[in-house]
Structures are given as structure tokens and as C-alpha cells.
Amino acid sequence: MIKHSLSRRAFLAHSGLGIAGLALFNTPLRALALQEGETVIPWLDQRAENPVPQAIANQRTWEELASWITPNDQFFSIAHYNRPEIDAAAWQLEVGGLVNEPMTLTLDDIKALPRQEVTFTLECSGNSGLPFFDAGIGNAVWAGTPLAALLDSAGIAEGGREVVFFGADTGEETIREQAVTQNFARSMSLADAMNPENLLVYEMNGEALPAANGFPLRLIAPGWFGIANVKWLTRIEVWDTRLMNRFMARDYVTLRNEGTADAPVWVESSVGRTLLKSAPGRVVQSGDSYRIDGAAWGAPIAAVEVQIDGGDWLPAQLDESQQAEYAWTFWSLDWPDAAAGEHSITSRAIDTAGNVQPAPDDPSLATKITYWESNGQITRQVSIG
């Protein structure tokens, strides 16, 4: 990923916006809900038919982007095995492994613990890496109890360095020609698990977690791809070693060449933290005027630039009325001179550290041969009548 050497203020000045530009950027965007007389022009490049609807469900179309918070019934869901139906009254969470005080808690026990909220944009690490998967993302207000406090109560025993999260969803795996039934599970280091932002969540947007999104309890780890945010939690164990199951060591592994074409060095890394990304969401028409709306996420956003038909990068207006540390930022660009015909629209995000969302030919993407962690610039096609 390349670096943008300008601060946000310097970036605005460099773009010719100066103080007036700062005022523009600090003005809240118009409401995302369409105004009277506005219509959305559908993208020409629609996603392919989903061949695995049982695994990837409830994708929205980007043209329907209309609210900063994604309603529960419109939130995407992923199932790696089955989608378990759980009786909350009989459900329990076990906390064990290398802990001084093993625990078994009911849902009421967990709800009696201190409550905390976080607004977090959850993205699947396979999002936009496959032609049928381009909307594996949503933003919600998650509520639950801090994971770190629960681990502190259990007491980490000597040697504990990894925290493993087990879901109730199960499936059959073949390992060395041996068929075994396994629960979905992921792990993270003890240091990462103790982040005070990590929550054991039982509410989503003020309601009980939907069944598809992890009812009755799931992990929410802000800043991590969806795979780390284990759903349908039943067990948390502290280990002295990293978990090495399908979802840590064989699947959700990014493979890239860090050598050369003549002398390749293939490096595998387990999918982890989110990456800087943006996407054009929709083109809105009002009479003879047009506007491009979109979203940026994965890091604190300093700016978004939009390119039309391969031309100059143009500064978009950020919506600063609705922002949170781990949530996406909406942006908008007026397109007053849209000519009739087909056009390509590309966006790129710039974070507060100066990182720029990479182009598809950036080395960080060009040497990668797996579809996970695809955060390259996204180009959409639209036809203006």
C-alpha cells in the first residue's frame, strides 16, 4: 500500500479547496434517503448469481445504500457449517483452559455484567474478492460485555498466551483422510483478546442478535475481518499455543509471492485485521444533475478521491455528521458535467496515517493469488441517458 504524504488539511489545500474547502468538508452531507425528485441509476456491472446462498446470505445491492446503520434484517450473514438454532434458556458459555477460575455462565449472567456498546462496520474478508460477493459488509451498533473483564475474572494461568473461541456451528472435515466433526473456531493472541473494545455481544442495533448473526452471543472484535468475530459462541479457552484448524491454518489464508517470478517465495498469512477500502455505492440523478455516493472503511478516513473515466482524482465530500472510530464513513461527489454514455467510476480512500487504498496493480495485490483481503480500488460502470 502506498503512502499519501499530505495531512488532511494539506490535502485539501493541495486540491485547491483551501479554507473554503475545509468549510465544505465540515458541512454534513444531505440525508442518504433519496430526496424528492431523485432517482438511482443502476450500475451496469451487477454481481454474478450467488452459487452458495446457504453460505452467503442477505447481500444488499450497493444502489440501496440508504442508512449509516444497516438494519438487522438487511445485514449479510455467513455460515461456514450449519446455522444452529439455539435455545437461549438452555444455552451456556464455558470459559476454561489455562485459567485459574473456570466459569459456566448463562445468558442472564452475561447480561448482568457491565454493558458496553461499539459501532463497528463488519466486513467479510472475502468481500469483493469473488464476482458474486460484493456486499459482505454492514454497520451496526453492537452491545454486550467486555471480553477482557471476563478473562480477568477467570484469571489467566501461567503459560496462557492464546484465546480460542468456539461456535456452536459444526461440520465434517477430512484431515489426513480421517473424517472428523469440528466446531467452528478461531483464536487470537492474549494481548489482542484483552483489547478493551472487544465485546461478547448479545444485542445488535438495540435488539437481540438475529439468529443468522450469532444469537444468543457472539464475539465482536472491532478492527478485525468478520472471520475473527465468532458467532454462536459456546466456549472460550485459553491455550499455550495458537489454534491450527481449518479456519486459522488452511482456509482464510492469504497466499502471496514475496520473491520474484523466477525465484518465488510463497508466504502464507492468516486473515486478521481489516484493511483500508472504499467503494462507489450509487449514482443519483436529479433532473440534469448527478451525484456519486459511496463509503470508506477499514481505518480512520482522512479523505476519499473519485476518478471518472480514468481522469484526475477528485476530492469527495465526507459525511462528518455520522462517524465512529470503527465505522465506515460515507462520502459524496457532485458530478455536474456528466455526459450521455457509459462511464467508469473508481474510488480510493486515504487514511489519517497517509495510506492510500491500493490500485489493482499495486504489489500488495498483484503478488496475491487468493481472494481474501481484496482491498483494491473498486471501479463500477454506469450509463448516463
N, C-alpha and C positions, 0 to 999 in steps of 0.2 A: 504494500500500500504506500502511495506517495504521500509526502507531507505538503501541506499548504502553509507557506511561511508567514502568512498575514494573520494578524489577530482579526477578530470580527469587525472591530471599529476601523482598522486599517483596510480590511477587505472592502468595506462599504465606501470608504474614501477612494480607494483604488478603482472602484466601479463607477466613480463619478457621482455618487449619491450624496456624499458629504453629510453635513448636519441635517439637511432636508431628508436625506435617505435614512438617517437614524430615526427621525420622526416617523417616517413611513413604516420602518420595521417595528416600531413600538406601537403602531396602531393595530388593534385587534382586527383580524380578518372578518369579513361578513360571515354570517352563520353558515354552517355547512349544509343545512337544509336548503333545498332549492328555493329561490325567491320567485315571486310571480313573474311569469314570462320566461323563466329559464328552463332549458332542456339539456339533457346529457346526450352527447354524441357517442354511440358505442364504438369501442375500439374495433379495428378491422381484424386484429390478431387475437382471436379468442382462444382460450386454452383448449387443449385436446380433451377428449372424453376420458373420464377417470376410470381406469381399469380395475381399481381396488376400492370401491365405495365402502366396503366393510371395514377397511383400514383407515382411509382418509375420508372424513365425513364433514358435511356442513360448510364447504367452501363458499364464500361470498364472491360476487364479482366486484372488481375494483370500482366499476361505474356506480355501485350502490354505496360507496363510502359517504356516509352522511352524519356520523357522530363520532366524537373523540373517544367515547366509551363504547365498546362493542356490546350490544345486548346479549344476554346469555343464550337466547335461542338462535342467535346468529354467529356464535363463536365456533370456530373449527374444532374438530377433535380427532385424535389419532389413537388407534388401538393396535398394539403390536401383537397381542394374543387375542383373548376374548374380551368382551366388555362385561365385567362381572356385575351382577345385581346383588347389592349388599343391604342387609337388614341393619339399620343403624342401631337398633336396640340391642342386637346381639354382637355387634362389632366391637373389637378391642384393638388397641395399639400396644404392641410389646416393644420395650426398649431393653436391650441386653447386649451380650458380647462382653467386651472389656470395659465394664462399668462396675462401680462399687455397689450401686443400689439398683438392681434390675427393677423394672416397672411394668405394670399392666394397667392401661388407662382406658376408660370408656369415653365415649364422645362427650358426655356431660362433664367428666373430669377435665377434659381438654378445654371445653368451653368455660370452665370455672377459672382457668388460668388467665393472666393478663392478656388483653386483646390488643392487637396492633394491625394497622392497615398499610398497604402499599399499592400504588398504582403502577402497573407493570405491563408492558407490551410483550406478550408471549409469542415467539416465532419458532416454528419447527425448523430445524437445521437443514431439512431437505427442501424448504420453500424456495421456489423459482429455480430449482435445480433440475426439474423434470417438466416436460411440456404439458402435463395435466395437473400440475401442482404449483399454483402461483398466488394462492391466498391463504396460506398456512400461517396466519398472523391475526392477532386481535388484542385489544387493550381493555383491561378490566381493573376494577378496584377489588383487591383480594384481602380478606380479613381472616385472622387466626391468631395463633400464639407463637412467640419467638422460639425457634428451634434451639438456639444457644442456651436459653434459660432451662429448658428441659434437660439438655445434656449436662448442664452444670448440676442440676438436681440429682441426676443419676450418678454423677461423679466419674470422670474418665480415669480408668485404671492405668497402671504403668504399662507402657508399650502401645497404648491405643493411639493410632495415627490416621485411621481412615474410617469414615462413617458410611455405612451401606444402608440403602433404602429399598425395601421390598414392597411391591404392589400385590394386590390380590389376583391380578390377571395372570393366567398361566397358559403355557403352550408346550408342545413337544419339540425338543431339539435333538438332533443327531450329532453326537460328538464321538469321533473315532469309531464310527459305525455302531455306536451304542445309543439307542433311543431313550431319552430321559424327559421327564416333565419338570419344567422350571417355572418359577415365578419371575415376572419382570423385575429387574433390579438394576440400580445404578449406584455408584459410590462417588464421594468426593473427599478430599483431604480434610482432616480435622480442622485445620486452620480455615479452610473455605467454608466448612459447615458452621463454624462459630460466628460467621458474619451476622451481626445483629439484624440485618434486613431479611434474613431467611425466615420464612414462616411455615408453620403447619396450619394449613388453611382449611376452613370449613364453610366460608362464605365467598360468594362471587357476586359483585355488584349488589350487595345488600341482601342476597338470597342464599339459601343453602346451595352448596355446589351442585350443579346438574350431574346426573349420573354419568353422562358422557365425558365430563371434565373432572372426574375423580371422586365423586361422592363416596363416603362421607368426609374423607380427609385426604389432602394431597400436600406435597411439598411445593412451595413457590420460592425459587432462588433467583431473585432479580439480577439481571445481567447475564443469565445463562440461557442457552438454547433450550427449547422445550423438552428435549430428551432428558435433561437433568432434573426436571420438575416432576418427580414421580407421582403418578396418580394412584388412587385406591390403596393408600398406604395401610399396611398391616404390621410391619416390623421395621425397627431401626436398630442396627447393630454396629458396635464399634469394633473394628478389627485392627490387627497389627500389619496388615498388608492390603494392597489395592484389590478390589474385586476384578476378576478377569473372566467375565461371562461374555455372551454374545454381544450385549449392548455396550460393553466397555472395550472389548479387545478384538472383536471380529466384525461387528456391524457398527454403524455410526463411527467409522474410522475414515479419516481423510488421508488419501494417498497422493503424494506429490514427488516429483523428481527434483532433488536439490543438487544434483550433479549436472552433467551435460548429456546431450543426445548420444554422444559416443561413449561416455562413461557415466551412465545413470547411477544415481544414489537414491533409491526409493525409500522415503521416510513416511511412516505411519503415525498419525496422531489422533487421539480420541477426541471427538467433538466436545467442546466445552462452552466457552463464553461467547456471547453474541458479538456480531461484527457490524461495523458501520454500514448503513444501507439506506436506500431511498427507492421510491417507485412513483412514476406518474400514475395518478389514480383515475382521473376523468377529465374530459374536455366539456366545458359548459358553454352553451350558446344562449345569448340574449339578444334577439334582433340580429344586428350585424356585428355584434361584439362577441368575443370569445375569451375564455379563461381556462387555464390549466391548473388543476388542484392535485395535490399528492401528499405523501407522508415520508418522513425520515425517522430513523430509529437506530438503536444499537450502541449509541454513545451520546453524550451531551452535544446537541447540534448547534453549531455556530452559524451555518449558512447552508443554503441549497441553491444550486445553479441548474438551469434548464437549457438544453440545446435543441433547437428546432432545425431539422433538415441538415444536420452537420454544421450549422453555423456557429456564431460566437456563443459562449456560455453567458447566459443572462441571469442576474440575481433574482431569485424568487422572494416573495414576502413571507416571513414566518409568522405563524399564529402564536403570539406570546400570551394570549389570554387563557390558554389551556396547556399547561406544561407541568411535568413532573420528572424527577431525576431519571426514572427508568421507563418513561412512557414515550411514545412516538410524538413527533412534532409535525403538525400539519403546515403545509405551505401552499402558496398560490402565485400564479404569474398571469397578468393580463396579456392577452395576445391580440392587440388591436388591428394588426395588419395581416390577419390570416387570409391567404389567397385560396381560391377554389382549387380542389385537387387533393391528392394524397400527401400526407406529411408524416415524418418520423419525429418522435418526441423522446428525449433522453433526459434523465435527471442524475445528479450526483450530489451527495451530501458531504459536508465538511464539518468535522467536529471541533470542539474547543481546543484540542491539542494540535490542530492543524492537519490531521489526517484527512485524506480525500478518498471517497469511495472509488475503488479501482475500476478502470476500463477492462473489458473482457480480455484484452491482450496484455494486461499487467502481469509481470512474472508470478505474482502471488496466486493468480488464477490460471495462467497459461500452462504452468507446470503441474497443475492439479488434474487428476483424471477421474476423480469421484465427484458425485453431485452434491455431497454435503457441503455446507458452509459456502454457498454460492452467493456472494455479496457484490457481484459485479454490477456495473451500471445497467439499468434496465431501459430498453427502448421499446416504445409502443407505436403503433401505426393508426392513423386516423384519417378520415376523408371529410373534407370540408365541402359542402354543397354549393 
